[in-house]
């Protein structure tokens, strides 16, 4: 079987796009094309939410939620089989799947949100496909790092990032019983990661953006996905949310922090993209490398 997930395929597709587009336009198109490719699992799952909502009938032999679970399993297996995802990326996905599912059990038990449909593959009111929604975030972070040949520099001390990620995750639970420290976590994210540049390739030239900005942009995209999951498809519903009521923009802050949790989870498995010193203009290409093959060191 051909290795559909190799860099050769991804570069080949990119070269074909660039050959048909002029200058800056090719880089813009490639940026969004690579983003979509990195988010493949999440986009397929969003499509499954919308299509299943439109066509599912209550008298079918299997419930919509069970169908979504089967779809997620088959899609994940297909991506591994065809090497659209590597086994290293799969380890990240499994870890984030488990941490997300634990959060689902807790939040549903607390009444933060609920799933209005019945299913056989459900525990404590939580359909087990829900863990794959978190897994799609981990999948995106891991795949985007590879597809964009990303490097993160200067990256903060690992112990500090692990502490920050743990505090973000714990606060999702603890704020139900004690003070919500998310404002402090927002400030901490800028203090810890404010100097970190996310280097990436949309074309031949290395580009960068501040890591907090990258997390905020991803948080907005996840808010849009949540709008589809709640307002459009009513797959899950927040407490007190009326039908067709838009999800609060405040939820974007939760996704912003969850993005950091996802990224820090990636660094538990792979740290090849982390550079612990500033990238200077004169040695940028030597450290970041080129789209054909970045040269990195995690010193």
N, C-alpha and C positions, 0 to 999 in steps of 0.2 A: 504493500500500500504506500502511496506517496505520502511524504511527511508534509501535510497541509499547514502545519503550524510553524514551519521554519522561517528564519529571517529571509531566506532566498525567495520564498513566495511573497512575503510582505514587501520586500524591496522591489520585486518584479511588478507587483500591482502598483506600487508607488511610481516606478519609472514610467509605466504606461500612462498614468494620470498626468505626470509632469510633462510628458512628451506632447500632450494635447492642449496644454494650457500655458499661457505666457507668464513669465516673471513672477511677480508677487502673488498673482491670482493662484498659481499652482501651489504656493506655500499655504495660502489660506484654505484652499480646498483640501490639501493634504492634512492640515491640522484637524479639520472636522472629520475627514475620512478616517484618520487614525483614532480619533476619539470614539467614533462609532464602532470601529473594529475592536478597540480595547473594551468597550462596554457591550460587547456582543451578547453575553449571557443575559445581562440586565435588559437589553432591548428586546431580545426574544421573549423574556418573561413578561415584560410590559405588553407586548403584542398578544401573548397568551391571555393575559388578564382581560384585555379589551375584546378579543375575538370570542373568548369563552362567555363573557357577559352578554354578548350580542346573540349568540346562537344556542346557548345551553337551555335545555328544556327540563322542567321538574320531573317528568316521568321517565327520563333516561335511567338506565340501569346503574349508572355511577354518578355520584354527585360532582358538581363543578370543582369543589375544593380538592376532592380526591383526584380528579382529572388533572388539576394543576400540579399536584404532587408527582404524579406519574410523568407529566411533561417535564418537570424540573429534573427528575432522576434520569430520564432518557437523554435530555439535552446535555446534562453534565457528563454523562457517560460518553456521548457522542463526541464532545469536545476533547475529552481525554484520549479516546480511541484514535481520533484523527490528529491528535497533537496540536489542536488549536489552543489547548492549555497544557502546560508542562506539569509534571508530577510535583515539582517544587511549588508551582502556583497552586496546585491542588491542596498541598499541605496548609497553605495560608487560608484557602477557602474553607477547609474543614474546621480549622481553629475558629475562624470568624463565624462560621455557621453555628458552632456550639455556643459561643458567647452570645450570639444574637438570639438563639432559641431560648437560652436561660432568661434573657431579658424579656422575651415574649411571654413566657410563663408568668413572670413577676408582674409585668405591666397589665396583662389581662386580668390577673387575680386582683390587682389593685383597682381595676375599673377604668384605667386610662383609655383603653380602647377595647373593642370587641369585634368578633367575626360573626356576622349575622346569618350565615348559612350553616347547614348541617354537613357532617362528613364522618366517614368511618375512620379515616386516618387523622385523628384528632385526639389530643390529650389535654384535659383541663380547659377546654374551650379554645385551644390553640391548634389550628390545622398545621400539620407538620411541613407543609410547603413554605410556611412563613420563614423558616430558617434559611431557605434559599434566597430570599430577598436580601438578607444580610450578606449571604455568601456572594451575591452578585456585586456588592460593594467591594469586598475583598478581592474578587476576581478582577474588577476594573483596575484597582490600584496596582495589583501585581502585573497585569497585562500591559497597562499604560507605561509602567516603568520600563518594561522590555521593549515595547513597540516604539516608544519615543526615544529609546536609548537614553533614559533620564539619568541625571546625576544630581545629588543634593549636597550643596556646599555653601558655606561651611556648616556641617551638620553638628548639632549640639552633642554634649556628652551622652552616651547611651543611657547611663543610670538616670539622668535627668528626664530624658524622654520616656523611659519606662515608668517613672514615678508619675509624670504628667498623664500618660495614657491610663494608668491605673486609677488616678483620681477622677478622670473624665468618666470612666466606666462605672466606678463606684457611685458617683454622684447621680447617675441615672436611677439608681436604687435608693440611695440615702436621702435624696431630697424629699421623699415621701414621709420621712420620719424626723428630719432635722432641717437645718438651713440648706437652701439651694445655693451652691457656690459657683454657679455657671458664669456669673459676671467675672468673678476672680479667675476662672478658667479661661475666659475669653482674653483677659489681660495677660495671663500667663502664656497663652499661645503666641502672642505677639512678642513678649519678652524673650521666650525661649527660641522661637523659630523666625523672629523678625529679620534676622541677618541671613537666613538660609535662602539661597536661590535654587529654584527648580530649573536645572538646565535640561533642554530637550531639543529634539530635531523634528521639525515639521517638513523640512527640506534638507538642503545641503549645509545650511548655516546654523550653528548652535544658537538657540535663543534661551531666554530665562525670564522667570517671573518670581516675585516673592512667594514663599511657601504659604503664608496666611492668605494671600490673594487667591492662590490656586485652590486652597481648601474652601474659601468662600464661594468661588465660582462652582466648584463641585457640589457644595451644599445647596446652591440654588437649583442645579439640575436635579438633585435628589428631591428637593421640595416639589418640583414639577412632576417627578415620578410619583410622589406621594399624592399629589392632586389627582393623578390618574387613578391611583389605587383606592382613594376614598371618594372624592366627589364624582368622578366619572363612572367608576365601576362598582363602587360601594362594596369592595372586597373586604375592607375593614372600616370601622366607623369610630371616631373619637367620641368620648363621653360628651353628650349634649350637642353633638353635631347634627344639624338638620340635613335632609337630602338636598343635594346640590349646593350646600354651604361650602365655601372655599376654606381650605386648610389655612390656619393662621400662619403669617409670615414668621412668627416667633419659632415655629418648628424648624426654620432654616438654621437657627442657632444650634439646635440639637443635632442636626445633620452635620453641621460644621465641626462640632466636637467629635461626632462619631467617625468622621473622616480621619481625624487624627488617631483615633483608636484603631481604625482599619490600617492606616499606614504603619503605625508602630507595631501592629501585629505582623505585618509583612517583614519588618526588620528582625523579628524573632527567628525567621526562617532564612532570610537572605539580606546581606548587608553590602553586596558588591557595588551598589549605587551610591553608598554613603562616602563622602569626602569630608574629612574633619578640619580642613583648612580652606581659607578663601582662595578662589580661583582668580589669579591675576590675568590681565589682558595678554601679557607676553607668553604665558604658559597655558592659556585656555585650551587651545587645540590639543596640546600634549596630554592634558588631563581628561578633558571631555572626549577627545578623539573626533572621529568623523562618523557620519551615518553608516559608512561601510563597516565600522567596527570601533566602538569607543574604547579608549584606554583609560582604565580607572584604577584607583587604589583606595582601599578603605583603611587609611592609616590612623 
